[in-house]
């Protein structure tokens, strides 16, 4: 079986579980006159890709067997509820990933050897955010069109291919495609000319597409908003700012395209003029008038000093008066230039798409309106009934602490100095009832993880009685904290990065769809498949 960097002895790796020899598709079942419900596994067409069902499909061979697993920017062994954790091969994900019959080949693309990556047959080095291309957007609450473009601050520090390109996800995919002779790669990959041999051949054309977009970005003209059209050509200073990129990848774009792309690259993206977010609506104009007269624009700092790109409060007031003048009149049109939702509705009380869907397991229709539904498993049995005997009196929760809120925070020694570990946090009321004190070692146990996990207690009046919580970001056992053998050489990480505690493994599995051997995924939202982090009943014991 596939092994991670270090597997504790004495815990057998199970390979038991059902295998589907063939899959009966929905249409075939309906045509045969039988009910298609329940399906062998849940389907979530209303949600994005959900890890538990992806891995369940691999484990069960449903709807087809997995031949190669390629993982990028993902650490399911550390992140998922109930599925994996702390070098425990008995947990579902570790059972699956260790079975080379279910996953014959596992390729991970990562910047570190993390909890999941440690099991990979091949690790492709990837770039960090300072070395890669990104095209971030914004949340819908931002009223203007924004398309960010983040290009590498430094050349990637990863190893190079024989052709001199930095190793990363994109280069790996391109080189695989070239090796397979796939069309659309290599020389003359694009109809307009140009090759696709390195990542910049692709990303720079994305930048050009943003620069030439003629309809997505608006501007004010003659008292109304109109399509802005392509961006202007870059200035000499802007061209100079991107010259190293231009010199290295000059053939990726035409000269005309470079002048437009440089305008976007020099700004870190394309940003719609803020006034273009608002149409000439009388109510909006009245509000602008209020703002012009209010003090909210003042800084409160005497002698406001401005740089060339800044404006004074007086400048801002003058600009707003001009906008008000431009927006006078009209027949009360919508006040937002960009409306959100189907048909431009800002709020959708009833969703017909959801109402037309059914649970793949129960066959019951989903509700098209918001409603309260008690936490339940996938077949609809409520979790409160399972916890009614009082054996697991506390509700497990998790939170993000202000000191360490991300998976990679433990790599920062200054943050670790401020908060060296996460603690099992409970209320003063529960601590007094259980006879627990700060710093005491305890074991947290759930019905589906009787082995439990150990951590130290922190007693707090800020925690609600009946709730147990822990901070996100800790509990790594690889991710720079492990030991690895590479080409016969042993490498050891920093033990401090393995700071406890992370209680994901204790979170409840949904055993209503478990196999005869007990393999099951974590609880999930029945509509979109979101994983349940807050619905597990636990008890706490002195360790």
LINRA-V741402 format. One record per residue. N is the residue number from 1. RES is the residue in three letters. OMEGA is omega in radians with two decimals (none if undefined). Layout:
n = <N/N>
res = <RES/RES>
omega = <OMEGA/OMEGA>
This chain:
n = <1/2/3/4/5/6/7/8/9/10/11/12/13/14/15/16/17/18/19/20/21/22/23/24/25/26/27/28/29/30/31/32/33/34/35/36/37/38/39/40/41/42/43/44/45/46/47/48/49/50/51/52/53/54/55/56/57/58/59/60/61/62/63/64/65/66/67/68/69/70/71/72/73/74/75/76/77/78/79/80/81/82/83/84/85/86/87/88/89/90/91/92/93/94/95/96/97/98/99/100/101/102/103/104/105/106/107/108/109/110/111/112/113/114/115/116/117/118/119/120/121/122/123/124/125/126/127/128/129/130/131/132/133/134/135/136/137/138/139/140/141/142/143/144/145/146/147/148/149/150/151/152/153/154/155/156/157/158/159/160/161/162/163/164/165/166/167/168/169/170/171/172/173/174/175/176/177/178/179/180/181/182/183/184/185/186/187/188/189/190/191/192/193/194/195/196/197/198/199/200/201/202/203/204/205/206/207/208/209/210/211/212/213/214/215/216/217/218/219/220/221/222/223/224/225/226/227/228/229/230/231/232/233/234/235/236/237/238/239/240/241/242/243/244/245/246/247/248/249/250/251/252/253/254/255/256/257/258/259/260/261/262/263/264/265/266/267/268/269/270/271/272/273/274/275/276/277/278/279/280/281/282/283/284/285/286/287/288/289/290/291/292/293/294/295/296/297/298/299/300/301/302/303/304/305/306/307/308/309/310/311/312/313/314/315/316/317/318/319/320/321/322/323/324/325/326/327/328/329/330/331/332/333/334/335/336/337/338/339/340/341/342/343/344/345/346/347/348/349/350/351/352/353/354/355/356/357/358/359/360/361/362/363/364/365/366/367/368/369/370/371/372/373/374/375/376/377/378/379/380/381/382/383/384/385/386/387/388/389/390/391/392/393/394/395/396/397/398/399/400/401/402/403/404/405/406/407/408/409/410/411/412/413/414/415/416/417/418/419/420/421/422/423/424/425/426/427/428/429/430/431/432/433/434/435/436/437/438/439/440/441/442/443/444/445/446/447/448/449/450/451/452/453/454/455/456/457/458/459/460/461/462/463/464/465/466/467/468/469/470/471/472/473/474/475/476/477/478/479/480/481/482/483/484/485/486/487/488/489/490/491/492/493/494/495/496/497/498/499/500/501/502/503/504/505/506/507/508/509/510/511/512/513/514/515/516/517/518/519/520/521/522/523/524/525/526/527/528/529/530/531/532/533/534/535/536/537/538/539/540/541/542/543>
res = <UNK/UNK/UNK/UNK/UNK/UNK/UNK/UNK/UNK/UNK/UNK/UNK/UNK/UNK/UNK/UNK/UNK/UNK/UNK/UNK/UNK/UNK/UNK/UNK/UNK/UNK/UNK/UNK/UNK/UNK/UNK/UNK/UNK/UNK/UNK/UNK/UNK/UNK/UNK/UNK/UNK/UNK/UNK/UNK/UNK/UNK/UNK/UNK/UNK/UNK/UNK/UNK/UNK/UNK/UNK/UNK/UNK/UNK/UNK/UNK/UNK/UNK/UNK/UNK/UNK/UNK/UNK/UNK/UNK/UNK/UNK/UNK/UNK/UNK/UNK/UNK/UNK/UNK/UNK/UNK/UNK/UNK/UNK/UNK/UNK/UNK/UNK/UNK/UNK/UNK/UNK/UNK/UNK/UNK/UNK/UNK/UNK/UNK/UNK/UNK/UNK/UNK/UNK/UNK/UNK/UNK/UNK/UNK/UNK/UNK/UNK/UNK/UNK/UNK/UNK/UNK/UNK/UNK/UNK/UNK/UNK/UNK/UNK/UNK/UNK/UNK/UNK/UNK/UNK/UNK/UNK/UNK/UNK/UNK/UNK/UNK/UNK/UNK/UNK/UNK/UNK/UNK/UNK/UNK/UNK/UNK/UNK/UNK/UNK/UNK/UNK/UNK/UNK/UNK/UNK/UNK/UNK/UNK/UNK/UNK/UNK/UNK/UNK/UNK/UNK/UNK/UNK/UNK/UNK/UNK/UNK/UNK/UNK/UNK/UNK/UNK/UNK/UNK/UNK/UNK/UNK/UNK/UNK/UNK/UNK/UNK/UNK/UNK/UNK/UNK/UNK/UNK/UNK/UNK/UNK/UNK/UNK/UNK/UNK/UNK/UNK/UNK/UNK/UNK/UNK/UNK/UNK/UNK/UNK/UNK/UNK/UNK/UNK/UNK/UNK/UNK/UNK/UNK/UNK/UNK/UNK/UNK/UNK/UNK/UNK/UNK/UNK/UNK/UNK/UNK/UNK/UNK/UNK/UNK/UNK/UNK/UNK/UNK/UNK/UNK/UNK/UNK/UNK/UNK/UNK/UNK/UNK/UNK/UNK/UNK/UNK/UNK/UNK/UNK/UNK/UNK/UNK/UNK/UNK/UNK/UNK/UNK/UNK/UNK/UNK/UNK/UNK/UNK/UNK/UNK/UNK/UNK/UNK/UNK/UNK/UNK/UNK/UNK/UNK/UNK/UNK/UNK/UNK/UNK/UNK/UNK/UNK/UNK/UNK/UNK/UNK/UNK/UNK/UNK/UNK/UNK/UNK/UNK/UNK/UNK/UNK/UNK/UNK/UNK/UNK/UNK/UNK/UNK/UNK/UNK/UNK/UNK/UNK/UNK/UNK/UNK/UNK/UNK/UNK/UNK/UNK/UNK/UNK/UNK/UNK/UNK/UNK/UNK/UNK/UNK/UNK/UNK/UNK/UNK/UNK/UNK/UNK/UNK/UNK/UNK/UNK/UNK/UNK/UNK/UNK/UNK/UNK/UNK/UNK/UNK/UNK/UNK/UNK/UNK/UNK/UNK/UNK/UNK/UNK/UNK/UNK/UNK/UNK/UNK/UNK/UNK/UNK/UNK/UNK/UNK/UNK/UNK/UNK/UNK/UNK/UNK/UNK/UNK/UNK/UNK/UNK/UNK/UNK/UNK/UNK/UNK/UNK/UNK/UNK/UNK/UNK/UNK/UNK/UNK/UNK/UNK/UNK/UNK/UNK/UNK/UNK/UNK/UNK/UNK/UNK/UNK/UNK/UNK/UNK/UNK/UNK/UNK/UNK/UNK/UNK/UNK/UNK/UNK/UNK/UNK/UNK/UNK/UNK/UNK/UNK/UNK/UNK/UNK/UNK/UNK/UNK/UNK/UNK/UNK/UNK/UNK/UNK/UNK/UNK/UNK/UNK/UNK/UNK/UNK/UNK/UNK/UNK/UNK/UNK/UNK/UNK/UNK/UNK/UNK/UNK/UNK/UNK/UNK/UNK/UNK/UNK/UNK/UNK/UNK/UNK/UNK/UNK/UNK/UNK/UNK/UNK/UNK/UNK/UNK/UNK/UNK/UNK/UNK/UNK/UNK/UNK/UNK/UNK/UNK/UNK/UNK/UNK/UNK/UNK/UNK/UNK/UNK/UNK/UNK/UNK/UNK/UNK/UNK/UNK/UNK/UNK/UNK/UNK/UNK/UNK/UNK/UNK/UNK/UNK/UNK/UNK/UNK/UNK/UNK/UNK/UNK/UNK/UNK/UNK/UNK/UNK/UNK/UNK/UNK/UNK/UNK/UNK/UNK/UNK/UNK/UNK/UNK/UNK/UNK/UNK/UNK/UNK/UNK/UNK/UNK/UNK/UNK/UNK>
omega = <3.10/-3.07/3.00/-3.12/3.13/3.13/3.14/-3.11/3.02/3.14/-3.10/3.07/-3.08/3.05/-3.09/3.14/-3.08/3.05/3.12/-3.14/3.06/-3.08/3.06/-3.11/-3.09/-3.09/-3.13/-3.13/3.14/-3.13/3.14/3.12/3.13/3.08/3.12/-3.09/-0.05/3.00/3.11/3.13/3.09/2.99/-3.06/-3.13/-3.11/-3.14/3.08/3.13/-3.11/-3.08/-3.06/-3.12/3.03/-3.09/3.04/3.09/3.10/-3.10/-3.05/-3.07/-3.08/0.01/3.06/-3.11/3.10/3.05/-3.13/3.01/3.06/-3.06/-3.14/3.09/-3.08/3.10/-3.06/-3.14/-3.13/-2.95/-2.96/2.97/2.94/-2.94/-3.07/3.06/2.92/3.01/-3.13/-3.09/3.12/-3.10/-2.94/-3.08/-3.14/3.03/-3.11/-3.00/3.13/-3.07/-3.09/3.03/3.13/3.08/-3.07/-3.09/-3.11/3.13/3.11/3.06/-2.97/3.08/-3.14/2.95/-3.08/-3.09/3.13/-3.10/-3.10/3.14/-2.96/3.01/3.09/3.05/3.08/3.14/-3.11/-3.10/3.05/-3.08/3.11/-3.08/-2.97/3.03/3.06/3.11/-3.05/3.03/3.14/3.11/-3.11/-3.14/3.06/-2.98/-3.13/3.07/-3.12/3.01/3.14/3.04/3.12/3.12/-2.96/3.06/3.13/3.02/3.13/3.14/3.09/3.07/-3.10/3.03/3.08/3.11/3.08/3.14/3.11/3.10/-3.14/-3.13/-3.05/-3.12/3.08/-3.13/3.13/-3.11/3.06/3.13/3.10/-3.14/-3.13/-3.12/-3.12/3.09/-3.14/3.10/3.13/-3.10/3.08/-3.12/-3.07/-3.11/-3.13/-3.09/3.14/-3.08/2.98/-3.09/3.10/-3.03/-3.12/3.07/-3.14/-3.02/3.14/3.05/3.03/3.10/3.11/3.09/3.10/-3.10/-3.08/-3.14/-3.05/-3.00/-3.01/-3.08/-3.05/3.05/3.11/3.02/3.08/3.04/3.10/3.14/3.13/3.09/-3.05/-3.09/3.14/3.12/3.05/3.00/-3.13/3.05/3.12/3.14/3.14/3.08/3.12/-3.10/-3.10/-3.05/3.11/3.11/3.12/-3.11/-3.07/-3.04/-3.05/-3.06/-3.11/-3.12/2.99/-3.14/3.11/3.12/3.11/-3.12/3.09/-3.12/-3.13/3.09/-3.13/-3.11/-3.11/-3.12/-3.08/3.12/3.09/-2.99/3.12/3.08/-3.04/-3.14/-3.11/3.12/-2.99/3.08/-3.10/3.13/-3.08/-3.14/3.12/3.12/3.11/3.13/3.08/3.09/3.11/-3.11/3.13/-3.09/-3.04/3.14/-3.02/-3.13/-3.12/-3.13/-3.05/3.14/3.14/3.06/3.13/3.12/-3.08/2.96/-3.06/-3.07/-3.11/3.11/3.08/3.04/3.11/3.09/-3.13/3.11/-3.14/3.13/-3.12/3.08/3.11/3.12/3.12/3.13/3.14/-3.01/-3.13/3.08/-3.13/-3.12/3.09/3.10/3.07/-3.08/3.10/3.09/3.13/3.09/-3.03/3.07/-3.12/-3.14/3.14/-3.13/-3.13/-3.12/-3.09/-3.11/-3.14/-3.12/-3.09/3.13/3.12/-3.10/-3.13/-3.10/3.09/3.02/3.13/-3.11/-3.09/-3.06/-3.12/-3.14/3.04/3.10/3.09/3.12/3.12/3.09/3.10/3.07/3.14/3.10/-3.06/3.03/-2.99/3.11/3.03/3.11/-3.07/-3.10/-3.11/-3.14/-3.12/-3.10/-3.02/-3.08/3.08/-3.14/-3.13/-2.95/-3.07/3.10/-3.09/3.09/3.06/-3.10/3.07/3.13/-3.12/-3.12/-3.06/-3.02/-3.07/-3.12/-3.05/-3.13/-3.11/3.09/-3.12/-3.08/3.13/3.09/3.11/3.11/3.13/-3.11/-2.99/-3.14/2.98/-3.06/3.03/-2.98/3.13/-3.12/3.07/3.14/-3.13/3.13/3.12/-3.13/-3.08/-3.14/-3.09/3.14/3.13/3.09/-3.11/3.13/-3.11/3.05/3.10/-3.00/3.02/-3.11/-3.11/3.07/-3.08/3.09/3.08/3.11/-3.01/3.06/3.13/-3.06/2.86/-3.13/-3.06/3.04/-3.14/-3.13/3.13/3.06/-3.11/-3.10/3.05/-3.07/3.08/-3.06/3.08/3.01/-3.08/3.07/3.06/3.01/2.92/2.99/3.13/-3.11/-3.02/3.09/-3.06/3.05/-3.13/-3.13/3.09/3.13/-3.13/3.11/3.13/3.12/-3.13/-3.11/-3.12/-3.13/3.08/-3.09/3.09/0.09/3.07/-2.97/-3.11/-3.09/-3.12/-3.09/-2.91/2.96/3.07/-3.06/3.09/3.07/-3.13/3.10/3.11/3.12/3.08/-3.14/-3.10/3.07/3.13/3.08/-3.10/3.01/-3.05/-3.07/-3.07/3.05/3.13/-3.08/-3.06/3.12/-2.93/-3.01/-3.09/3.03/-3.08/2.94/-3.10/-3.10/3.04/-3.09/none>
